[in-house]
Amino acid sequence: MSVIAYHFWSPTCQPCKVIKPAIEDLKEEFSQVQWKSVNTHDDPDEYASMFGVSVVPTIVVVATNSSGEIIYQEKHSGTTIATYYRILRSGLKSI
């Protein structure tokens, strides 16, 4: 069982730059979550397409069971950090 948080950002995104310190705090506070930082300008694995991400900043939280099946998935876009906390906590509670 695991929880992965995909953090979508862009080097040209001003809101991404503004919330970067808060995102770093989330990574520290939720250290049990595996974090993947995805620059939408350089996304060879096409995660943005896979998760339907069209705006940044966005975080997609995915929790899987021991069989690798997705048991929780939610995404949030924007600068409301409280919602990022909520979806991270929910992802961890689901496993």
Backbone torsions as a table, in degrees:
resi	resn	phi	psi	omega
1	MET	NA	137.6	-178.8
2	SER	-154.2	160.9	175.5
3	VAL	-126.1	128.2	177.3
4	ILE	-119.7	135.0	174.7
5	ALA	-113.7	120.0	176.8
6	TYR	-96.2	116.9	-180.0
7	HIS	-101.4	109.0	-179.5
8	PHE	-94.6	131.6	-178.0
9	TRP	-150.9	173.3	177.5
10	SER	-143.1	142.1	179.4
11	PRO	-66.5	-16.6	179.5
12	THR	-99.0	3.9	-176.0
13	CYS	-91.0	111.7	179.9
14	GLN	-65.2	-45.1	176.9
15	PRO	-59.1	-33.3	177.0
16	CYS	-60.9	-41.6	179.5
17	LYS	-67.4	-38.3	-177.9
18	VAL	-65.5	-42.0	-176.3
19	ILE	-91.8	0.5	-178.5
20	LYS	-51.8	-44.8	178.1
21	PRO	-61.7	-37.0	178.4
22	ALA	-67.7	-38.2	177.4
23	ILE	-63.8	-41.3	177.4
24	GLU	-61.8	-38.3	175.9
25	ASP	-63.5	-41.5	177.9
26	LEU	-61.2	-42.8	-179.9
27	LYS	-61.6	-37.8	179.0
28	GLU	-71.8	-46.1	-177.7
29	GLU	-67.9	-36.5	179.9
30	PHE	-106.2	56.2	-175.3
31	SER	-69.3	-18.6	178.0
32	GLN	-76.6	-9.5	176.9
33	VAL	-89.2	137.9	174.5
34	GLN	-82.4	123.4	-176.4
35	TRP	-103.2	134.9	173.4
36	LYS	-124.3	117.8	177.9
37	SER	-90.2	125.1	-175.6
38	VAL	-122.2	109.9	173.2
39	ASN	-78.0	114.7	-175.1
40	THR	-67.7	-13.2	175.8
41	HIS	-83.4	-15.4	-179.0
42	ASP	-141.8	83.0	-173.1
43	ASP	-127.2	69.6	-174.9
44	PRO	-62.7	-25.4	179.0
45	ASP	-85.7	-2.7	177.2
46	GLU	55.7	41.0	177.1
47	TYR	-62.5	-38.9	-179.1
48	ALA	-58.9	-43.9	178.1
49	SER	-66.4	-43.1	-178.5
50	MET	-58.6	-39.2	-176.7
51	PHE	-101.6	5.0	178.1
52	GLY	66.8	35.3	-179.7
53	VAL	-87.2	121.6	-179.9
54	SER	-122.4	-8.7	176.5
55	VAL	-133.2	154.2	176.7
56	VAL	-127.7	152.0	-0.2
57	PRO	-76.0	147.5	176.2
58	THR	-142.9	142.9	170.3
59	ILE	-122.9	132.1	174.2
60	VAL	-113.5	124.6	178.4
61	VAL	-107.3	126.7	-179.1
62	VAL	-127.4	125.5	175.1
63	ALA	-113.5	137.3	179.0
64	THR	-123.8	152.2	176.4
65	ASN	-86.2	-174.9	-176.2
66	SER	-65.9	-18.4	177.0
67	SER	-89.0	-1.5	-179.5
68	GLY	86.0	4.8	178.8
69	GLU	-79.0	141.1	178.6
70	ILE	-73.0	123.1	178.6
71	ILE	-110.6	-11.5	177.9
72	TYR	-155.7	135.4	174.1
73	GLN	-151.9	128.2	176.5
74	GLU	-151.1	150.4	177.6
75	LYS	-132.4	155.1	176.6
76	HIS	-143.5	138.6	177.4
77	SER	-119.2	150.0	175.1
78	GLY	115.0	-164.8	-173.3
79	THR	-110.6	12.2	178.2
80	THR	-83.3	94.7	-174.3
81	ILE	-63.4	-34.1	-179.0
82	ALA	-56.6	-36.3	179.4
83	THR	-70.2	-35.0	174.9
84	TYR	-61.5	-43.4	176.1
85	TYR	-57.1	-45.9	-176.0
86	ARG	-61.4	-46.2	-176.6
87	ILE	-72.1	-30.3	175.7
88	LEU	-67.5	-45.8	177.9
89	ARG	-61.2	-43.7	-179.8
90	SER	-62.5	-40.4	177.7
91	GLY	-61.1	-43.4	179.5
92	LEU	-68.3	-37.4	179.3
93	LYS	-66.7	-24.6	-175.3
94	SER	-75.7	-16.0	-178.1
95	ILE	-97.8	NA	NA
